[in-house]
Amino acid sequence: MGQVETIPNAHAPAGSAAPRRGRTPPVWLRALGREDLPAEIDIGGARYAHVRTFKHDFFAATGLYEGPAGRVVLKVYRVAPLLGLPMQWTGRWQMRHETRMYELLAGAPGVPRLLGRIGPTGFVHAYVDGRPLDKNAALSDDFFPRLRGLLDAIHARRAAYVDLEKRENILVGDDDRPYLIDFQISWHVADPVAARRWPARWILPVLQAADRYHYLKHKRRLRPDQLTPEEQEQSRRTPLWIQGHRVLFRPITVVRRLILTWLGARRGTRGRSEEQRGDEAS
């Protein structure tokens, strides 16, 4: 991976996302505090300029950059303290986790290439030209077979994507192929021996089964003509642990979103990927 350097962004550069109207989100809800993403980054001696900020929330700031080799995405996890408490350690941990996932999945079809790490909590990956999967998407006949192949490649490396329920994490490339972004909560067992021991030997199959369930759910909604009778039945059989998760955590999620919206830290993002949202905290 190339070495990545930054130039501080004291002022938003031309072409960056326009400031959002309405209530300004509190500084403590921003991963970089009062700071913004850098105006420029250096990858292998080439300068890349900030074009726009996709997202700036409690956990991370993500933005689009453009340079000699095209577009790239910079993601910087939290560095700002919270109520006087240091939080950079959480950003370091999250960055290491996600970059390890990109390294693990290097070469898998549909996973953007990791280009380098930046500072204590950031990294850069290749940009995918495309759009998020939505309920009205017109998909090629080989889209879901390719997506299943991508999941199989992830699972073969003792990993689970975990976040496939969100359509916005699945991109439909301009080449009509599927891509996955945001491996923030993906799960991996590095040691093959540990993968055969409890609790990993129970957790990993459960998470991989959840990936397959959400895959079939998307397929049923968007290409029901491709479902076999067995897949149709499986897609409607919600695993018990997913049912329990929804009962326990969905009310918490709704309340959290309402609070963040009231604070001015969130606006509607349905149908947009992290890499296509405006400058906001969510």
Secondary structure per residue as TSV (DSSP state, phi and psi in degrees):
chain	resnum	aa	ss	phi	psi
A	1	M	-	360.0	147.1
A	2	G	-	-77.8	157.9
A	3	Q	-	-77.8	139.0
A	4	V	E	-122.9	128.4
A	5	E	E	-122.2	163.5
A	6	T	E	-129.3	157.4
A	7	I	E	-117.5	123.9
A	8	P	-	-54.8	147.2
A	9	N	-	-104.6	84.0
A	10	A	S	-72.9	-30.3
A	11	H	S	-134.7	147.6
A	12	A	-	-63.6	129.0
A	13	P	-	-74.4	163.7
A	14	A	T	-59.9	138.1
A	15	G	T	92.7	-6.1
A	16	S	S	-76.9	166.7
A	17	A	-	-61.9	139.1
A	18	A	-	-68.8	146.7
A	19	P	-	-59.0	139.1
A	20	R	-	-77.1	149.7
A	21	R	-	-86.7	162.1
A	22	G	S	94.2	-156.8
A	23	R	S	-63.3	132.8
A	24	T	-	-83.3	129.9
A	25	P	-	-64.8	143.0
A	26	P	-	-58.8	147.1
A	27	V	G	-59.0	-35.3
A	28	W	G	-67.6	-14.6
A	29	L	G	-87.5	-2.5
A	30	R	S	-102.8	131.4
A	31	A	T	-59.3	-31.3
A	32	L	T	-103.0	10.2
A	33	G	T	63.5	-126.4
A	34	R	T	-81.6	-9.0
A	35	E	-	-85.0	163.2
A	36	D	-	-118.4	175.8
A	37	L	-	-62.2	151.3
A	38	P	-	-63.7	150.8
A	39	A	S	-67.8	-32.2
A	40	E	E	-144.9	153.0
A	41	I	E	-130.5	154.6
A	42	D	E	-114.0	120.2
A	43	I	E	-118.6	109.3
A	44	G	T	59.0	34.5
A	45	G	T	88.6	-2.0
A	46	A	E	-107.0	136.1
A	47	R	E	-87.4	134.6
A	48	Y	E	-122.3	127.5
A	49	A	E	-97.2	143.6
A	50	H	E	-65.9	127.8
A	51	V	E	-102.3	-48.9
A	52	R	E	-162.1	159.0
A	53	T	E	-98.8	122.6
A	54	F	E	-76.3	-41.7
A	55	K	E	-161.2	140.0
A	56	H	E	-141.6	98.5
A	57	D	-	-118.4	-164.5
A	58	F	S	-63.0	-36.5
A	59	F	S	-92.2	-35.4
A	60	A	E	-159.8	160.8
A	61	A	E	-117.9	135.5
A	62	T	E	-129.8	134.0
A	63	G	E	-145.9	162.8
A	64	L	E	-98.1	135.1
A	65	Y	E	-128.2	153.1
A	66	E	E	-134.5	137.5
A	67	G	E	-153.1	-161.4
A	68	P	T	-57.1	-34.3
A	69	A	T	-98.6	12.2
A	70	G	E	108.8	-149.3
A	71	R	E	-98.1	145.8
A	72	V	E	-138.9	165.3
A	73	V	E	-118.7	129.9
A	74	L	E	-105.9	129.5
A	75	K	E	-124.0	122.5
A	76	V	E	-118.7	117.8
A	77	Y	E	-77.8	173.1
A	78	R	-	-57.4	133.9
A	79	V	-	-124.5	-20.5
A	80	A	S	-75.9	144.4
A	81	P	-	-70.9	164.2
A	82	L	B	-124.7	113.9
A	83	L	T	53.0	39.6
A	84	G	T	85.5	-7.2
A	85	L	B	-92.8	134.4
A	86	P	-	-65.0	135.5
A	87	M	-	-125.4	-1.7
A	88	Q	H	-61.4	-27.3
A	89	W	H	-61.6	-34.8
A	90	T	H	-68.5	-38.5
A	91	G	H	-64.7	-39.3
A	92	R	H	-62.2	-45.0
A	93	W	H	-63.5	-44.9
A	94	Q	H	-65.4	-40.3
A	95	M	H	-63.1	-45.5
A	96	R	H	-62.0	-40.0
A	97	H	H	-63.5	-48.9
A	98	E	H	-69.8	-38.9
A	99	T	H	-67.7	-32.6
A	100	R	H	-63.6	-36.5
A	101	M	H	-64.9	-43.3
A	102	Y	H	-62.8	-39.6
A	103	E	H	-66.0	-41.4
A	104	L	H	-61.3	-38.6
A	105	L	T	-96.8	10.9
A	106	A	T	-55.1	130.1
A	107	G	T	91.7	-13.2
A	108	A	-	-69.5	134.0
A	109	P	T	-65.5	125.5
A	110	G	T	98.5	6.7
A	111	V	-	-114.5	119.4
A	112	P	-	-56.8	148.0
A	113	R	-	-78.4	132.8
A	114	L	E	-74.4	129.5
A	115	L	E	-106.5	-19.7
A	116	G	E	159.8	165.8
A	117	R	E	-100.5	154.6
A	118	I	E	-136.4	121.2
A	119	G	T	60.1	-159.7
A	120	P	T	-78.6	-21.5
A	121	T	T	-135.2	11.1
A	122	G	E	-119.8	163.3
A	123	F	E	-154.2	164.2
A	124	V	E	-124.3	137.1
A	125	H	E	-134.0	164.2
A	126	A	E	-63.7	148.2
A	127	Y	-	-88.4	142.4
A	128	V	-	-104.7	119.1
A	129	D	-	-75.7	116.4
A	130	G	E	171.3	-157.8
A	131	R	E	-144.8	155.5
A	132	P	E	-70.6	148.7
A	133	L	-	-63.4	131.0
A	134	D	-	-132.4	171.3
A	135	K	T	-67.8	-14.6
A	136	N	T	-109.9	15.5
A	137	A	-	-64.7	137.5
A	138	A	-	-95.6	111.5
A	139	L	-	-111.2	145.1
A	140	S	-	-69.5	162.4
A	141	D	T	-63.1	-25.5
A	142	D	T	-98.8	8.1
A	143	F	H	-63.6	-53.3
A	144	F	H	-71.0	-37.2
A	145	P	H	-58.5	-38.3
A	146	R	H	-68.8	-39.0
A	147	L	H	-64.0	-40.8
A	148	R	H	-64.4	-38.0
A	149	G	H	-62.7	-37.5
A	150	L	H	-65.5	-44.3
A	151	L	H	-62.1	-41.9
A	152	D	H	-60.9	-38.3
A	153	A	H	-66.6	-38.4
A	154	I	H	-65.9	-46.4
A	155	H	H	-66.2	-33.1
A	156	A	H	-65.0	-18.7
A	157	R	T	-100.1	25.6
A	158	R	T	57.3	45.2
A	159	A	E	-135.2	165.0
A	160	A	E	-137.9	139.3
A	161	Y	-	-71.1	-42.0
A	162	V	-	79.5	-38.1
A	163	D	-	-104.7	30.7
A	164	L	T	-74.4	-14.1
A	165	E	T	-59.5	-32.0
A	166	K	-	-81.2	114.6
A	167	R	G	-60.6	-33.2
A	168	E	G	-67.0	-13.6
A	169	N	G	-83.5	-10.0
A	170	I	E	-104.0	118.2
A	171	L	E	-100.5	141.5
A	172	V	E	-99.6	106.2
A	173	G	E	-66.5	161.5
A	174	D	T	-61.3	-17.6
A	175	D	T	-90.1	8.7
A	176	D	S	70.7	11.5
A	177	R	-	-97.4	156.0
A	178	P	E	-83.5	144.0
A	179	Y	E	-134.8	148.1
A	180	L	E	-115.0	137.6
A	181	I	-	-128.1	167.4
A	182	D	-	65.9	85.3
A	183	F	-	-99.9	29.2
A	184	Q	T	-59.2	-39.1
A	185	I	T	-114.4	14.3
A	186	S	-	-63.5	160.2
A	187	W	E	-127.4	141.1
A	188	H	E	-148.1	140.5
A	189	V	-	-109.7	110.1
A	190	A	-	-71.4	-38.5
A	191	D	-	-90.5	119.0
A	192	P	T	-62.5	-28.7
A	193	V	T	-70.2	-44.2
A	194	A	G	-62.5	-31.6
A	195	A	G	-63.8	-21.2
A	196	R	G	-95.9	1.2
A	197	R	S	-109.8	157.0
A	198	W	T	-74.1	140.4
A	199	P	T	-93.1	-6.7
A	200	A	H	-60.1	-37.0
A	201	R	H	-67.5	-16.1
A	202	W	H	-96.8	-43.6
A	203	I	H	-66.7	-47.9
A	204	L	H	-60.5	-47.9
A	205	P	H	-60.9	-34.9
A	206	V	H	-64.5	-45.9
A	207	L	H	-67.4	-37.3
A	208	Q	H	-68.1	-36.1
A	209	A	H	-64.5	-36.3
A	210	A	H	-64.9	-39.7
A	211	D	H	-57.2	-46.8
A	212	R	H	-66.6	-37.0
A	213	Y	H	-63.0	-47.3
A	214	H	H	-68.0	-33.1
A	215	Y	H	-60.0	-47.5
A	216	L	H	-67.0	-33.7
A	217	K	H	-64.1	-44.7
A	218	H	H	-64.0	-40.6
A	219	K	H	-64.8	-39.7
A	220	R	H	-63.5	-36.9
A	221	R	H	-79.8	-31.6
A	222	L	H	-106.4	-32.2
A	223	R	-	-138.0	63.9
A	224	P	G	-61.9	-21.8
A	225	D	G	-67.1	-17.4
A	226	Q	G	-95.7	-5.8
A	227	L	-	-76.1	135.6
A	228	T	-	-81.0	161.3
A	229	P	H	-55.2	-38.0
A	230	E	H	-65.9	-41.9
A	231	E	H	-66.3	-37.2
A	232	Q	H	-58.4	-45.5
A	233	E	H	-65.8	-43.6
A	234	Q	H	-64.6	-36.1
A	235	S	H	-68.5	-19.8
A	236	R	T	-102.5	1.7
A	237	R	-	-103.3	89.0
A	238	T	-	-70.6	123.8
A	239	P	-	-56.9	146.7
A	240	L	H	-59.8	-38.7
A	241	W	H	-69.8	-29.6
A	242	I	H	-70.6	-39.9
A	243	Q	H	-59.9	-45.1
A	244	G	H	-63.9	-39.8
A	245	H	H	-61.6	-41.9
A	246	R	H	-64.5	-42.6
A	247	V	H	-62.8	-41.7
A	248	L	H	-79.7	-40.8
A	249	F	H	-106.2	-18.5
A	250	R	H	-62.4	-43.0
A	251	P	H	-59.6	-37.9
A	252	I	H	-64.7	-41.6
A	253	T	H	-63.4	-41.8
A	254	V	H	-63.2	-45.3
A	255	V	H	-63.7	-42.2
A	256	R	H	-59.7	-44.3
A	257	R	H	-64.8	-39.8
A	258	L	H	-62.7	-42.2
A	259	I	H	-64.8	-44.7
A	260	L	H	-65.4	-36.3
A	261	T	H	-65.5	-42.4
A	262	W	H	-63.1	-36.6
A	263	L	T	-75.1	-9.1
A	264	G	T	82.7	16.2
A	265	A	-	-100.5	4.5
A	266	R	-	-150.6	145.1
A	267	R	-	-140.1	169.2
A	268	G	-	-56.4	131.8
A	269	T	-	-130.6	9.6
A	270	R	T	-58.1	133.9
A	271	G	T	83.8	2.6
A	272	R	-	-121.1	140.7
A	273	S	-	-78.1	166.8
A	274	E	G	-54.4	-33.1
A	275	E	G	-89.9	15.5
A	276	Q	G	-138.2	12.8
A	277	R	S	-93.1	160.4
A	278	G	-	-79.0	179.7
A	279	D	S	-71.6	107.0
A	280	E	-	-161.5	166.6
A	281	A	-	-107.6	138.0
A	282	S	-	-143.6	360.0
